[in-house]
Amino acid sequence: MKVKVPEIGTQAAAEGKKEVTAKGSITIDDIVSYKNLNPGKEYTVKGILMNKKTGEPFWVDDKEITSEITFTPEQSDGEVKVSFTFDAAGITTETEVVVFERLFRDGVEIVTHADIEDDGQTVKLTPPAPDVPQTGDEINLGFWIGLGGIALGGMVACVIIFLKKKKDDDDE
Protein backbone atom coordinates (compact mmCIF):
# COMPACT_ATOMS: atom_id res chain seq x y z
CA MET A 1 0.00 0.00 0.00
CA LYS A 2 1.36 3.40 -1.04
CA VAL A 3 1.00 6.17 1.53
CA LYS A 4 0.16 9.59 0.08
CA VAL A 5 1.51 12.51 2.08
CA PRO A 6 -0.82 15.54 2.19
CA GLU A 7 0.51 18.72 0.59
CA ILE A 8 -0.64 22.35 0.50
CA GLY A 9 0.39 25.39 -1.51
CA THR A 10 -1.01 28.90 -1.45
CA GLN A 11 -1.60 31.95 -3.63
CA ALA A 12 -2.50 35.16 -1.79
CA ALA A 13 -3.97 38.34 -3.28
CA ALA A 14 -5.96 41.37 -2.15
CA GLU A 15 -8.74 42.45 -4.51
CA GLY A 16 -7.13 40.08 -7.03
CA LYS A 17 -3.85 41.99 -6.92
CA LYS A 18 -0.43 41.43 -5.36
CA GLU A 19 -0.11 45.11 -4.39
CA VAL A 20 -2.84 47.32 -2.91
CA THR A 21 -3.19 50.73 -1.31
CA ALA A 22 -3.54 50.42 2.45
CA LYS A 23 -6.71 52.36 3.17
CA GLY A 24 -9.87 51.27 4.89
CA SER A 25 -10.80 47.63 5.19
CA ILE A 26 -8.70 45.17 3.18
CA THR A 27 -9.33 41.49 2.57
CA ILE A 28 -6.48 39.22 1.58
CA ASP A 29 -7.76 36.00 0.06
CA ASP A 30 -5.41 33.04 0.19
CA ILE A 31 -6.30 30.18 -2.14
CA VAL A 32 -4.98 27.02 -0.50
CA SER A 33 -4.43 24.16 -2.92
CA TYR A 34 -4.37 20.74 -1.30
CA LYS A 35 -3.36 17.27 -2.46
CA ASN A 36 -3.73 13.79 -1.06
CA LEU A 37 -6.44 14.49 1.52
CA ASN A 38 -9.02 11.89 2.50
CA PRO A 39 -12.40 12.77 0.94
CA GLY A 40 -15.23 12.94 3.44
CA LYS A 41 -12.93 13.71 6.40
CA GLU A 42 -12.99 17.11 8.13
CA TYR A 43 -9.90 19.36 7.91
CA THR A 44 -9.09 22.83 9.24
CA VAL A 45 -6.75 25.36 7.63
CA LYS A 46 -5.39 27.98 10.02
CA GLY A 47 -3.54 30.98 8.64
CA ILE A 48 -1.62 33.96 9.95
CA LEU A 49 -0.23 37.05 8.23
CA MET A 50 3.49 37.61 8.77
CA ASN A 51 5.51 40.79 8.31
CA LYS A 52 8.10 39.87 5.66
CA LYS A 53 10.63 42.44 6.88
CA THR A 54 10.64 41.32 10.52
CA GLY A 55 9.62 37.67 10.15
CA GLU A 56 7.17 38.27 13.01
CA PRO A 57 3.35 38.16 12.98
CA PHE A 58 1.68 41.16 11.34
CA TRP A 59 -0.24 43.21 13.91
CA VAL A 60 -3.13 45.64 13.48
CA ASP A 61 -4.72 47.35 16.49
CA ASP A 62 -2.70 45.16 18.90
CA LYS A 63 -3.97 41.93 17.29
CA GLU A 64 -2.35 39.33 15.08
CA ILE A 65 -4.25 38.90 11.82
CA THR A 66 -5.39 35.27 11.67
CA SER A 67 -8.12 33.28 9.97
CA GLU A 68 -9.26 29.69 9.71
CA ILE A 69 -11.72 27.57 7.79
CA THR A 70 -12.98 24.06 8.38
CA PHE A 71 -13.96 22.02 5.33
CA THR A 72 -14.65 18.49 4.14
CA PRO A 73 -13.13 17.76 0.73
CA GLU A 74 -15.17 15.80 -1.80
CA GLN A 75 -12.01 14.79 -3.65
CA SER A 76 -8.42 14.24 -2.51
CA ASP A 77 -7.15 17.27 -4.47
CA GLY A 78 -8.76 20.71 -4.54
CA GLU A 79 -8.76 24.26 -3.23
CA VAL A 80 -10.20 26.21 -0.34
CA LYS A 81 -10.17 29.98 0.29
CA VAL A 82 -8.98 31.49 3.58
CA SER A 83 -9.77 35.22 3.95
CA PHE A 84 -8.04 37.74 6.22
CA THR A 85 -9.90 41.04 6.72
CA PHE A 86 -8.44 43.98 8.66
CA ASP A 87 -8.41 47.78 8.83
CA ALA A 88 -5.35 49.01 6.95
CA ALA A 89 -5.87 52.72 7.71
CA GLY A 90 -3.01 52.76 10.25
CA ILE A 91 -0.36 51.45 7.84
CA THR A 92 2.05 54.31 7.17
CA THR A 93 4.99 52.49 5.56
CA GLU A 94 5.16 50.06 2.67
CA THR A 95 4.69 46.60 4.17
CA GLU A 96 4.86 43.15 2.63
CA VAL A 97 2.75 40.52 4.36
CA VAL A 98 3.22 36.81 3.82
CA VAL A 99 0.48 34.25 4.49
CA PHE A 100 1.50 31.18 6.49
CA GLU A 101 -0.95 28.26 6.48
CA ARG A 102 -1.21 25.08 8.57
CA LEU A 103 -3.51 22.12 7.84
CA PHE A 104 -5.05 20.16 10.72
CA ARG A 105 -7.08 16.95 10.98
CA ASP A 106 -8.64 15.95 14.27
CA GLY A 107 -6.71 18.79 15.96
CA VAL A 108 -3.33 17.45 14.76
CA GLU A 109 -1.18 19.56 12.43
CA ILE A 110 -0.40 17.44 9.38
CA VAL A 111 1.24 19.91 6.99
CA THR A 112 2.53 23.51 6.98
CA HIS A 113 3.20 25.99 4.20
CA ALA A 114 5.29 28.80 5.67
CA ASP A 115 7.97 30.33 3.44
CA ILE A 116 8.72 34.01 4.18
CA GLU A 117 10.32 34.37 0.71
CA ASP A 118 7.42 32.83 -1.29
CA ASP A 119 6.10 35.48 -3.69
CA GLY A 120 2.88 33.48 -4.15
CA GLN A 121 2.07 33.98 -0.45
CA THR A 122 3.10 37.68 -0.43
CA VAL A 123 0.97 40.82 -0.77
CA LYS A 124 2.43 44.35 -0.68
CA LEU A 125 0.50 47.04 1.22
CA THR A 126 1.36 50.59 0.14
CA PRO A 127 0.19 53.60 2.18
CA PRO A 128 -1.94 56.08 0.25
CA ALA A 129 -0.23 59.14 -1.20
CA PRO A 130 -0.71 62.16 1.06
CA ASP A 131 -3.51 64.49 0.01
CA VAL A 132 -2.33 67.67 -1.68
CA PRO A 133 -4.30 70.52 -0.12
CA GLN A 134 -6.40 72.65 -2.46
CA THR A 135 -5.31 76.26 -2.09
CA GLY A 136 -8.34 77.77 -3.79
CA ASP A 137 -6.05 79.65 -6.17
CA GLU A 138 -7.47 78.90 -9.59
CA ILE A 139 -5.85 81.81 -11.46
CA ASN A 140 -5.01 80.98 -15.06
CA LEU A 141 -1.48 82.36 -15.13
CA GLY A 142 -1.06 81.87 -18.91
CA PHE A 143 -4.06 84.08 -19.61
CA TRP A 144 -2.69 86.93 -17.47
CA ILE A 145 0.82 86.68 -18.97
CA GLY A 146 -0.68 86.81 -22.47
CA LEU A 147 -2.85 89.79 -21.58
CA GLY A 148 0.16 91.56 -20.09
CA GLY A 149 2.16 90.91 -23.27
CA ILE A 150 -0.59 92.41 -25.42
CA ALA A 151 -0.80 95.47 -23.13
CA LEU A 152 2.99 95.90 -23.24
CA GLY A 153 2.94 95.63 -27.05
CA GLY A 154 0.22 98.27 -27.20
CA MET A 155 2.23 100.61 -24.97
CA VAL A 156 5.36 100.15 -27.11
CA ALA A 157 3.31 100.91 -30.24
CA CYS A 158 1.90 104.06 -28.60
CA VAL A 159 5.39 105.26 -27.60
CA ILE A 160 6.71 104.68 -31.14
CA ILE A 161 3.75 106.56 -32.65
CA PHE A 162 4.21 109.38 -30.11
CA LEU A 163 7.96 109.66 -30.83
CA LYS A 164 7.40 109.55 -34.60
CA LYS A 165 4.71 112.23 -34.34
CA LYS A 166 6.97 114.37 -32.14
CA LYS A 167 9.83 114.02 -34.65
CA ASP A 168 7.49 115.01 -37.49
CA ASP A 169 6.36 118.06 -35.47
CA ASP A 170 10.02 119.00 -34.77
CA ASP A 171 10.88 118.74 -38.50
CA GLU A 172 8.21 121.31 -39.43
C-alpha positions as a printed Julia matrix, in Angstrom:
172×3 Matrix{Float64}:
   0.0     0.0     0.0
   1.36    3.4    -1.04
   1.0     6.17    1.53
   0.16    9.59    0.08
   1.51   12.51    2.08
  -0.82   15.54    2.19
   0.51   18.72    0.59
  -0.64   22.35    0.5
   0.39   25.39   -1.51
  -1.01   28.9    -1.45
  -1.6    31.95   -3.63
  -2.5    35.16   -1.79
  -3.97   38.34   -3.28
  -5.96   41.37   -2.15
  -8.74   42.45   -4.51
  -7.13   40.08   -7.03
  -3.85   41.99   -6.92
  -0.43   41.43   -5.36
  -0.11   45.11   -4.39
  -2.84   47.32   -2.91
  -3.19   50.73   -1.31
  -3.54   50.42    2.45
  -6.71   52.36    3.17
  -9.87   51.27    4.89
 -10.8    47.63    5.19
  -8.7    45.17    3.18
  -9.33   41.49    2.57
  -6.48   39.22    1.58
  -7.76   36.0     0.06
  -5.41   33.04    0.19
  -6.3    30.18   -2.14
  -4.98   27.02   -0.5
  -4.43   24.16   -2.92
  -4.37   20.74   -1.3
  -3.36   17.27   -2.46
  -3.73   13.79   -1.06
  -6.44   14.49    1.52
  -9.02   11.89    2.5
 -12.4    12.77    0.94
 -15.23   12.94    3.44
 -12.93   13.71    6.4
 -12.99   17.11    8.13
  -9.9    19.36    7.91
  -9.09   22.83    9.24
  -6.75   25.36    7.63
  -5.39   27.98   10.02
  -3.54   30.98    8.64
  -1.62   33.96    9.95
  -0.23   37.05    8.23
   3.49   37.61    8.77
   5.51   40.79    8.31
   8.1    39.87    5.66
  10.63   42.44    6.88
  10.64   41.32   10.52
   9.62   37.67   10.15
   7.17   38.27   13.01
   3.35   38.16   12.98
   1.68   41.16   11.34
  -0.24   43.21   13.91
  -3.13   45.64   13.48
  -4.72   47.35   16.49
  -2.7    45.16   18.9
  -3.97   41.93   17.29
  -2.35   39.33   15.08
  -4.25   38.9    11.82
  -5.39   35.27   11.67
  -8.12   33.28    9.97
  -9.26   29.69    9.71
 -11.72   27.57    7.79
 -12.98   24.06    8.38
 -13.96   22.02    5.33
 -14.65   18.49    4.14
 -13.13   17.76    0.73
 -15.17   15.8    -1.8
 -12.01   14.79   -3.65
  -8.42   14.24   -2.51
  -7.15   17.27   -4.47
  -8.76   20.71   -4.54
  -8.76   24.26   -3.23
 -10.2    26.21   -0.34
 -10.17   29.98    0.29
  -8.98   31.49    3.58
  -9.77   35.22    3.95
  -8.04   37.74    6.22
  -9.9    41.04    6.72
  -8.44   43.98    8.66
  -8.41   47.78    8.83
  -5.35   49.01    6.95
  -5.87   52.72    7.71
  -3.01   52.76   10.25
  -0.36   51.45    7.84
   2.05   54.31    7.17
   4.99   52.49    5.56
   5.16   50.06    2.67
   4.69   46.6     4.17
   4.86   43.15    2.63
   2.75   40.52    4.36
   3.22   36.81    3.82
   0.48   34.25    4.49
   1.5    31.18    6.49
  -0.95   28.26    6.48
  -1.21   25.08    8.57
  -3.51   22.12    7.84
  -5.05   20.16   10.72
  -7.08   16.95   10.98
  -8.64   15.95   14.27
  -6.71   18.79   15.96
  -3.33   17.45   14.76
  -1.18   19.56   12.43
  -0.4    17.44    9.38
   1.24   19.91    6.99
   2.53   23.51    6.98
   3.2    25.99    4.2
   5.29   28.8     5.67
   7.97   30.33    3.44
   8.72   34.01    4.18
  10.32   34.37    0.71
   7.42   32.83   -1.29
   6.1    35.48   -3.69
   2.88   33.48   -4.15
   2.07   33.98   -0.45
   3.1    37.68   -0.43
   0.97   40.82   -0.77
   2.43   44.35   -0.68
   0.5    47.04    1.22
   1.36   50.59    0.14
   0.19   53.6     2.18
  -1.94   56.08    0.25
  -0.23   59.14   -1.2
  -0.71   62.16    1.06
  -3.51   64.49    0.01
  -2.33   67.67   -1.68
  -4.3    70.52   -0.12
  -6.4    72.65   -2.46
  -5.31   76.26   -2.09
  -8.34   77.77   -3.79
  -6.05   79.65   -6.17
  -7.47   78.9    -9.59
  -5.85   81.81  -11.46
  -5.01   80.98  -15.06
  -1.48   82.36  -15.13
  -1.06   81.87  -18.91
  -4.06   84.08  -19.61
  -2.69   86.93  -17.47
   0.82   86.68  -18.97
  -0.68   86.81  -22.47
  -2.85   89.79  -21.58
   0.16   91.56  -20.09
   2.16   90.91  -23.27
  -0.59   92.41  -25.42
  -0.8    95.47  -23.13
   2.99   95.9   -23.24
   2.94   95.63  -27.05
   0.22   98.27  -27.2
   2.23  100.61  -24.97
   5.36  100.15  -27.11
   3.31  100.91  -30.24
   1.9   104.06  -28.6
   5.39  105.26  -27.6
   6.71  104.68  -31.14
   3.75  106.56  -32.65
   4.21  109.38  -30.11
   7.96  109.66  -30.83
   7.4   109.55  -34.6
   4.71  112.23  -34.34
   6.97  114.37  -32.14
   9.83  114.02  -34.65
   7.49  115.01  -37.49
   6.36  118.06  -35.47
  10.02  119.0   -34.77
  10.88  118.74  -38.5
   8.21  121.31  -39.43
